[in-house]
Structure formats: C-alpha cells, structure tokens
Amino acid sequence: MNQKETLPVSGDTRVKIIAPEVKEAILLGGQMEERALTRIRFYPDGTCDRMRVEIIRNQARRVIPIDPLTCAPLPPENAK
C-alpha cells in the first residue's frame, strides 16, 4: 500500500527529507546540493530507508539523521 504525505511548510520553515550523509563526495563548483528523496519506505519489521531530515527556519539549517533500525532521530555526534 502506497501512502503519500506532504511535509508541512509554515512561514520561514522548510522541511525536506534528504539522502544519508555521504562521507566521500567531490564538490563541483565548490557547492554540494542535497536533493530531496523522492520516496522513503517503512517496513513491517519497524525499520525504514536510511535518510536525514533537513529543517531550515529563519535561515538556520538543522539536519537530523534518522536511525534506519528504529526510525527515530539519532542524537548529534557531539552529544555525551
């Protein structure tokens, strides 16, 4: 069953689902453009495709990685 949902957009806030982080990338023209994923899958066993959520609000960008085993946000790398 395919279900389509739209992400909320409110004023200066933009939300985008983007691909997982790429450790080794080559920049062309000094910029890396991260494109939105066209599809994500959630599986019956509770797992999901690897992804990140990008939130831009008032010119501040925050990227939250999603754990593919639990579909929950991962803590920041510098969290203790």
Backbone as a ProteinNet text record, in pm:
[ID]
protein_1_A
[PRIMARY]
MNQKETLPVSGDTRVKIIAPEVKEAILLGGQMEERALTRIRFYPDGTCDRMRVEIIRNQARRVIPIDPLTCAPLPPENAK
[TERTIARY]
84.3	0	88.9	71.2	146.4	62.8	125.1	56.6	143.3	85.9	162.7	126.7	230.5	211.3	290.9	242.7	317.2	371.4	493.8	555.5	502.4	485.3	430.9	530.1	476.7	557.8	487	559.2	499.2	591.7	550	629.7	770.5	868.4	1009.4	1061.8	976.4	1021.8	1003.9	1112.5	1107.2	1160	1093.3	1133.3	1154.2	1266	1296.6	1358.4	1318.8	1380	1493.4	1616.7	1732.3	1803.7	1888.9	1962.6	2058.9	2103	2201.2	2329.9	2405.4	2530.6	2629.3	2695.7	2798.9	2933.2	3014.9	3144.3	3246.5	3244.7	3342.7	3270.4	3267.5	3199.2	3294.7	3273.1	3352.1	3264.2	3313.1	3237.4	3264.6	3160.3	3173.7	3133.5	3222.8	3193.1	3187.8	3243.1	3250	3121.3	3017.7	2891	2841.5	2776.4	2713.4	2563.8	2488.6	2343.2	2284.3	2207.6	2143.8	1999	1966	1831.5	1740.1	1614.7	1515.3	1496.4	1472.1	1440.8	1300.4	1282.8	1150.9	1062.8	1126.8	1049.9	1126.6	1054.5	1112.1	1019	1077.5	997.4	1006.5	893.3	884.8	842.6	913.9	893.3	814	746.3	664.1	741.7	873.2	951.9	993.3	946.4	976.1	1096.3	1163	1278.3	1233.2	1327.8	1296.9	1422.4	1406.4	1521.4	1609	1739.5	1830.3	1795.2	1790.5	1754.6	1795.2	1785.4	1803	1688.7	1655.2	1553.3	1625.2	1601	1660.2	1550.3	1575.7	1481.4	1553	1495.4	1550.8	1447	1488	1397.3	1473.4	1423.4	1488.1	1635	1664.2	1798.8	1891	1843.7	1925.2	1891.1	1994	1974.7	2010.3	1923.3	1948	1920.1	2013.4	1997.4	1996.8	1893	1876.3	1881.9	1982.9	1986.4	1881	1824	1721.6	1780.3	1761.9	1810.8	1724.6	1783.5	1702.4	1647.1	1701.2	1651.2	1529.5	1520	1408.2	1322.5	1368.9	1301.5	1290.1	1378.7	1381.1	1500.9	1493.7	1608.8	1730.1	1847.6	1972.7	2023.3	2091.4	2147.2	2261.2	2289.6	2403.4	2533.1	2628.1	2755.6	2830.9	2815.5	2889.5	2813.5	2699.1	2623	2693.8	2685.5	2750.3	2647.4
-117.6	0	123.9	208.4	333.8	445.3	522.8	635	757.3	865.5	986.7	1092.2	1151.9	1257.5	1379.4	1496.8	1619.2	1676	1726.8	1785	1925.9	1966.2	2099.1	2210.3	2320.5	2439.5	2554.6	2625.9	2732.9	2853.4	2962.1	3084.2	3062.8	3085.7	3072.2	2930.2	2835.4	2699.7	2610.4	2539.5	2441.5	2309.2	2200.5	2066.7	1982.8	1907	1823.6	1693.1	1582.1	1452	1435.8	1416.2	1406	1273.1	1240.8	1114.1	1110.3	989.9	978.8	1051.5	1086.3	1160	1078.5	1147.4	1085.3	1127.6	1030.3	1060.8	1111	1055.4	1093.7	1151.3	1283.1	1348	1444.1	1464.4	1560.2	1681.5	1797.4	1919.6	1971.3	2003.1	2063	2208.9	2297.2	2439.3	2486.4	2407.4	2448.8	2431.8	2371.6	2355.8	2212.8	2170.5	2039	2060.3	2017.5	2031.6	1900	1907	1787.1	1786.8	1688.2	1679.5	1600.4	1636.2	1564.5	1424.2	1330.4	1194.6	1194.1	1118.2	1110.4	1005.8	914.2	807	754.2	725.7	654.4	538.5	431.9	313.2	280.5	243.6	192.7	46.8	-40.4	-183.9	-239.8	-354.7	-413.7	-446.8	-468.8	-502.9	-380.2	-260.6	-138.2	-61.5	-109.2	-38.8	51.9	132.9	223.7	246.4	312.6	350	448.3	449.6	547.1	685	785.1	921	1020.1	1146.7	1257.2	1355.7	1430.2	1534.5	1668.4	1754.8	1888.8	1989	2071.2	2175.2	2308.7	2398.5	2533.4	2629.8	2706	2801.3	2929.9	3039.7	3170.5	3165	3106.6	3095	3000.8	2936.8	2839.9	2700.1	2621.4	2487.1	2383	2286	2174.9	2045	1951.4	1821.9	1713.7	1632.2	1527.9	1391.6	1309.7	1174.8	1086.2	996.2	904.7	763.9	698.1	561.1	466.3	395.1	307.1	184.5	151.8	35.7	68.6	194.3	233.5	344.2	407.1	520.6	640.1	647.5	757.2	847.4	974.6	1063.7	1013.7	1025.7	991.4	1114.2	1094.8	1209.9	1271.2	1399.8	1462.4	1388.6	1393.2	1322.8	1372.1	1500	1556.3	1543.1	1473.6	1455.7	1355.7	1379.4	1290.1	1220.6
0	0	0	-96.3	-102.6	-44.6	41.7	103.4	84.1	35.5	9.7	113.1	173	272.5	229.3	260.7	231.4	361.2	353.7	472.4	494.2	620.2	647.9	613.7	564.8	539.2	607.8	692.4	769.8	770.8	708.4	708.8	659.3	746.9	711.4	730.6	763	791.2	668.7	633	524	577	541.7	584.2	459.3	458	342	391	330.3	357.8	257.4	307	218	238.3	142.5	145.4	263.9	302.1	410.5	375.3	478.3	459	376.5	285.7	202.9	260.5	299.7	362.4	261.4	141.7	41	-79.6	-88.7	-200	-268.4	-394.8	-471.5	-497.8	-459.1	-481.6	-621.9	-692.6	-824.7	-813	-847.1	-835.5	-691.9	-599	-459.2	-381.5	-441.8	-371.4	-381.4	-276.5	-278.2	-260.6	-356.2	-349.7	-300.8	-193.6	-141.3	-187.9	-265.7	-322	-229.8	-235.5	-156	-211	-121.5	-165	-224.9	-329.4	-391.9	-325.9	-251.6	-188.5	-68.1	39.6	153.3	186.6	237	267.7	416	472.6	608.8	596.8	666.3	652.2	769.9	750.9	857.6	984.8	974.1	1093.7	1174.6	1135.1	1209.6	1159.9	1056.1	1000.5	886.1	837	726.4	643.2	530	447.6	524.4	492.5	553.1	498.6	587	546.1	653.1	616.8	710.8	689.1	792.2	782.5	792	694.6	694.2	728.7	830.6	870.8	857.5	780.2	765.8	820.6	921.8	985.5	1013	961.9	979.5	939.3	825.9	769.2	846.7	953.4	1027.8	976.7	945.4	890.5	996.1	1012.7	1105	1030	1037.9	972.2	1079.6	1078.5	1179.3	1110.2	1141.9	1084.4	1151.1	1072.3	1122.5	1129.1	1243.2	1262.1	1178.8	1082.5	998	1071.5	1188.9	1263.9	1348.6	1395.2	1481.5	1421.7	1314.8	1250	1344.6	1442.6	1539	1509.9	1551.3	1531.5	1608.9	1548	1615.5	1690.3	1803.7	1875.4	1794.5	1817.8	1749.2	1781.6	1689.8	1709.7	1832.4	1866.6	1979.7	2112.5	2113.8	2238.3	2329.2	2460.6	2558	2642
[MASK]
++++++++++++++++++++++++++++++++++++++++++++++++++++++++++++++++++++++++++++++++

